[in-house]
Amino acid sequence: MAGHSKWANIQHRKGRQDAKRGKIWTKIIREITVAARGGGPDPDTNPPLRLAIDKATANNMPKDNINRAIQRGVGAADGDDYEFARYEGYGINGAAVIVDCMTDNRTRTVSDVRHALTKNGGNLGTDGSVTFMFDHVGQFLFAPDIDEEKIMEVALEAGAEDVLTDEDGLTEVISAPTDFAQVRDAFIAAELEPEVAEIVMKPQNEIELSGDDANKMQKIIDMLEDLDDVQKVYTNAVFDEEEAGE
């Protein structure tokens, strides 16, 4: 086994997401709509909306599309009534899976999620069956060539909870979800650009998979992410460097 590299896994995952970019706008529009409905149209007072708008901008979504999604959320335009739904389950070798969705039909969505899991050797769990294995945090990941000391200085001054650097030189900054925006703004002001900047469900421990197990687990993740209702898939499974590089 080549050994686990978080940097290799990030690059592998970003490559797969780029290949699926055609669906990303649809998912982001739903996220904007639901965030606006829940917290209002002003991103300065609605952190989830600001995060969704930032994601839209990073994916080159036109401002008109963003504004229409916000108006749909606050009721100024007709649209489907989407709501948040979370499903939990297991993949290969007991790897935990959390699937966050925006749906207008929970019956359809849970059926699709269950099918994606069971078709590839996993199974759907009950509410709370795996979330205790994860922490809800703000996460920033910086490439190995970015100044670790500068990252640490900015992060801690902005209220981050932890700064970690692994053997590959990847720096990870963890914040409370409520502090995510101020930490992100501090990085922007310092001209430090993370590879990843999201509020996530971070696994407390990881399960490393390789060979056929890694391939089967990747099929589960891919099939889940391809579902229209699925916004985000979290798992504590990681792949060794050889698998991540494929």
N, C-alpha and C positions, 0 to 999 in steps of 0.2 A: 504494500500500500504506500502510495506516495506521501501521505500525510495531509492533514487538513490545512488549507490556506484560506483564510477569510477573504483576502484580496482576490484570489483566483475565483472563489465562489461569487463575489460581487461582479467581476468582469463577465463571468459566464451568464449570470442572471440578467445583467444589463443587455447582453447580446440577444438573449431570448426575448426580452421585453421589446427591444428595437424591432425585432421581426414581427411583433404583434401590434405595432404602433397604430395600425388601422382602427383598432377597437378602443384605443386609449381615450380619444376625444369623447366617445359615447359614455364611457365610465366616468370621466371627469365631469361632464355635464350633469350627470345624475348626482355626483357628489356636491357640486355647487348648488344644485336645486334643493337638495335635502338640507344642506347647511344653511342656506338662506331662509328656508321655511322654519328651521328650528331656532335661529338666532338673529334673524333680520338681515337687511341688505347691506349693512355697513361693515366692511371687512375690518375696520379699526376697532370695532366693538364685538366682532364675531370671529374669534381665532380660527375655528374650523373652516369658515368661509375664506378667510385670508389664505389659509394653507391650500385650499382647493384652487383658488385663483392663481396662487404662485405656481402650482402644479400645471395649471392650464397654460400659463405664460411660458413656462419652461418647455412645454410641448407645442409651442407656436400656435396656440389657439387664438383666433381673432377676437378683438375686444367685443364685437357685436355678438358673437356666440356666447361669450361670458356674460354679457349684460342680459341677453335673452334668458339664460339659465337662471340668473338671479331673479328676474321679474317673474319667471314661472314659479319659482320657489315662494315668493311673497304673494302670489295670487294675482299678479297683474296680467298673466297670460294663462291660457288653458294648457293643461298638461296632465300626464299621469301622476297619480298620487303615490310616489315612491316612499318607502320607509326602510330603515336600517334593520338588518337581520344578521345574526351571527350563528354559525353552526360549527360544531366541534366534532373531531373524529380522529381516526388513527390511520396511518399509512403503513409502510413496510417496516417490519421488526418493531412494531409498537411506536413508531415515530408519531409525535403529536401534530395535529393539523387544526388550525383555526381558519375559518372561511368567513370573511366579512362581505356582506351583500347589500345592495340597494334593490328592492323589489316592489313590484305592485301586485304580486301574487305569491304569497308564501308557500302555498301548496305546490306550485310549479317549481319554485326555487329549491325547496328542500328535496324534492324528488330528483332534480337535476344534480344536486350536490351528492346525494346518496348514490346515484348511479355512477358518477365520476369516481367516487371512492371504491365502491364494491367491484366495479368493472376491472380495476387494476390492483386488486388485492388488499384494499383497505376497508374500513367500515365507519359508519356514522355513529357518533357517541351521543350521550345525553348532555344537556346544558350543564356546564361546570366540570365536565369530565376531564378537560385538559387545560383550561385557562389558568388553573393554579400553578401550572408549570411555566408561566410566562409573566413578565412584568410590563405594565403599560408605561412607556417612557418616550421621551424625545431622543432621537438617535441621529448623530452626525458622524459620518465616516469620511476620513481624509486619506488621499493617496499617499503612498510611502515617501514621495519626494517633497512633501510639504513640511515646513518647519514645525517640529513637534513642540518646541518650547514656546513658540508664538501661539500655537493653537491652545496650549495649556493656559497660558497667561490670559488670553482673551476669554476662554471658556469659563475659567474660575471667577474672573471678575464679573462676568455676566450672570453668574448664578448656577452654572452647571454643577451636577452632583459628582461626576467622576470623569476622568480622562485616562484612557488605557492605550498602550501601544504594544502591538504584538511583534513576534520575531521577524515578520516580513516588513515591519515599519509602518503598517497601517495604524492610524490613530483613530480611536473611537471616543466620542464625547457623549455622555449620557446626561439628560436633564429630566426634571419633572415635566409632565405634559403641559402644565400651566406656565412653565418657564421657557417653553420651546421657542416662542416668538422672539423674546428678548435675547436669547442666546443666538438665534439665527441672525437677528439684526446686528448683533455685535460682530459676528463673523463677516457679514456683508460690509460693515463699516471698516473692518480691518483688511478687507480684500482677500479673505480666506474662503475658498470655494470648496465645499464638501462634495464628494461623489454621491453621497446619500444624505438627505435631510428630511426626516419624516417623524411623525408620531407613530410608534409601532408597538406591537406585542413582541417583546424580546424574550427568547427562551432563556430560562435560568441555567439549563444544561443542554448540551447538544449530543445528538446521536450521529456518528459518522457512518456513512454507507458507501459501498464501492461495488463495482461489477454489476451483476444482474439486479441486485437490490437497489443500487443507485439509479439504474435505468428505469426500474419499475416505479420508484418514488418520483422520478422526474415526470413520468407519464401521468401520475396522479396530479402533480402540481400543474402541468400543462393543460390537462383536461379541465381542471377546476378554473384556471385563469381564462380559458377560452369561453367559459359560460358568460352570457351577456349580463347576468345579474351579479356576478362576482366582481367585487372591487379590489379585494386584497386577500392573498393567501399567506398565512404565517405557518412555519413549521420549525421544529427543533432538529430536523434532519439537515446534515451538511454532507457534501460530497468531497472525496479526496481530490487532490490536485489534478490527477489524470482524468477523472470524470468531469471535473469542473472545466477543464480545458477543451473538452470535446465540443 
